Amino acid sequence: MSENTEKRRNIKTRTGVVVSDRMNKTIVVQLDKLVMHPIYKKFVRRRVKYKVHDEGNEARVGDTVLIEETRPISRHKRWRVKSITHRAA
């Protein structure tokens, strides 16, 4: 191994919808996924909300955004906006 070899880790990315933009430089993004219930074999919707760092306060409620994992920015923020994929009407 050479010393110039740098270790790269896979950065997690997720796509979700902005549900709140009331905080300064922070948005709340909701991710939905369907999982099959192990006993009833019915699909159940699971939701998770992430607090996401938005440096320019560009995202608005209803926008679809691509977020990526980052170092801890504050107590609850571990994600940041990578791009806004679709604007709300």
C-alpha positions in Angstrom: 0.0 0.0 0.0 1.3 3.4 -0.9 0.9 6.4 1.4 -1.0 8.3 -1.3 -3.9 5.9 -1.3 -6.8 7.5 0.5 -9.7 5.6 1.9 -13.0 6.5 0.5 -16.3 5.7 2.2 -19.6 5.4 0.6 -21.6 8.5 1.3 -25.3 7.7 1.9 -27.8 9.6 -0.2 -31.6 9.7 0.1 -34.4 11.4 -1.7 -37.3 12.9 0.2 -39.9 15.7 0.5 -39.5 18.8 2.5 -42.2 19.0 5.2 -40.9 22.0 7.1 -38.7 25.0 6.4 -39.4 27.3 9.4 -35.9 27.0 10.9 -32.9 29.1 9.8 -30.6 27.0 7.5 -32.5 23.8 8.5 -35.3 21.9 6.8 -37.1 18.7 7.8 -37.2 16.1 5.1 -39.6 13.1 5.2 -38.7 9.8 3.6 -41.4 7.2 2.9 -40.8 3.5 2.2 -43.1 0.5 1.9 -42.1 -2.6 3.8 -43.9 -5.9 4.0 -45.3 -6.8 7.4 -43.7 -10.1 8.5 -46.8 -11.8 9.7 -49.7 -10.2 7.8 -47.8 -9.9 4.5 -49.4 -6.5 3.9 -47.4 -3.5 2.8 -47.0 -0.9 5.5 -45.8 2.6 5.0 -42.8 3.5 7.2 -41.8 7.2 7.5 -38.7 8.8 8.9 -37.9 12.5 9.3 -34.4 14.0 9.1 -33.3 17.4 10.0 -31.2 18.6 7.1 -28.7 21.5 6.7 -29.7 23.9 4.0 -27.0 26.6 3.8 -28.8 28.9 1.4 -32.3 28.5 2.7 -33.3 27.5 -0.8 -35.6 24.5 -0.3 -39.3 25.1 0.3 -42.1 22.9 1.6 -43.1 20.4 -1.0 -39.8 20.3 -2.8 -38.2 17.0 -3.5 -34.5 17.1 -2.5 -31.5 14.8 -2.6 -29.7 14.7 0.7 -26.4 13.3 1.7 -24.9 12.1 5.0 -22.2 14.4 6.5 -20.4 15.0 9.8 -22.5 16.1 12.7 -23.4 19.7 12.2 -25.5 20.1 15.4 -27.3 17.9 17.9 -29.8 16.5 15.4 -28.4 17.4 12.0 -26.3 14.8 10.2 -27.5 15.4 6.7 -27.2 18.2 4.1 -28.9 19.2 0.9 -27.0 18.0 -2.1 -29.5 19.2 -4.7 -33.2 20.1 -5.2 -34.5 17.7 -7.8 -38.1 19.0 -8.1 -39.7 22.3 -7.1 -43.2 22.4 -5.6 -45.8 24.3 -7.6 
